[in-house]
Amino acid sequence: MRKLIIILLILVGFLLVLNSASYYSSNFSKKDKPNSTNQVKVITEESVAINAVNKIGPAVVTIVEEAPQRNKIQFGPFSVFEVNEQQIEPVNIGTGFVIDALEGLIITNKHVVANVSAKYQVVTSNDKKYSVQKVFRDPLNDLAILKINPLENPDEALKSAELGSSSKLQVGQFVVAIGTALGEFKNTVTTGVISGLGRGITTGSAFQGYVEKLDNVIQTDAAINPGNSGGPLVNSSAQVIGINTAIASGGQNIGFALPINTVRDSLKNFKERGEFNRPYLGVSYKMISRDLAIINNIAQGAYIQEVVGDSPAQKAGVNTGDIITKIDNKKVESGDNELSAIIASKKTGQTINLTIWRNGVTLQLKTILTNASE
């Protein structure tokens, strides 16, 4: 009898377990089972890159310089005789991308179109050619805007790239770079991550006549080669977050891009007046930090290394060796209040007051800012 009771208890327990399993199985199938009509999309690095290229690629163009080249006729194994006759030899020199398809506006780096005597063309991803009607160069940033006629090829509809934001970028963020690598391989695509933010670099070469200090640029390990300059650096949402600008000559996989928010400020300035209207003082300088000022017993501010002839600074009486300590009573100091940042916040034609430290004496000078020339 006792054994029978034990067997009955075991059977009852088994039935309870089965009933419980059935209940949970039924509820899972109703609540948690994916709807067969819904599609689940798996996002991979590969799909992100492909999507970005499909969206941005048609807006990327190759910039061609039409520079005159001398004909050379060789007599014998060593001598070369130059003929005065010149011929135009187009050369792919960089990359750009369309920012306004209706107006025919293309953005690139200023150093890509630095030759003011040359004529330029742009070639789209569909190999359609457009003549550049005018080049607008930003005197403060390594940026230039090219104007073309969108109707020059009526059978092609230009596509504008979507601009993102560079205010919330993070190190490690996935990016895609597109450009004409080595001036030969159009729409080359490379991928990588943002390797660093807020970098300060110097681009160009004094021997080439072009040197520019760039602050707050994006560092990336996406391969950027000569010819990529002016091309877009794109995020996972297929938005342009930077303009590929430079590579580190002494390293590998170290490239730099201008943040797109810097470009937005330049575009706003350009569209308001149809040109880059930048206030201009006319000095080159080096910032003197507080510690350096204390050590050398001098004032803190912008140490003037050179004064441009016939500039507002020269007309005001600024000399080489002066230190500008204040502008309109605002301290000039390293960081957000550097001399260039304060001048950029002013307007062309505005009168400013300069506080100058000169050999231990404080002077007050006044001048009118002019428009920066190209």
Secondary structure, DSSP 8 states (H G I E B T S, - for coil): -HHHHHHHHHHHHHHHHHHHHHHHHHHHHHHTS--TTS------HHHHHHHHHHHHGGGEEEEEEEEEEEEEEEETTTEEEEEEEEEEEEEEEEEEEEEETTTTEEEE-GGGG--TTSEEEEE-TT--EEEEEEEEE-SSSS-EEEEE-GGGSTT-------B---TT--TT-EEEEEEEETTTEEEEEEEEEEEEEEEEEEEEEGGGTEEEEEEEEEEE-S---TT-TT-EEE-TTS-EEEEEEEE-TTSSS-EEEEEHHHHHHHHHHHHHHTS---EE--EEEEEE-HHHHHHHT--SEEEEEEE-TTSHHHHHT--TT-EEEEETTEE--SSTT-HHHHHHTS-TT-EEEEEEEETTEEEEEEEE-EE---
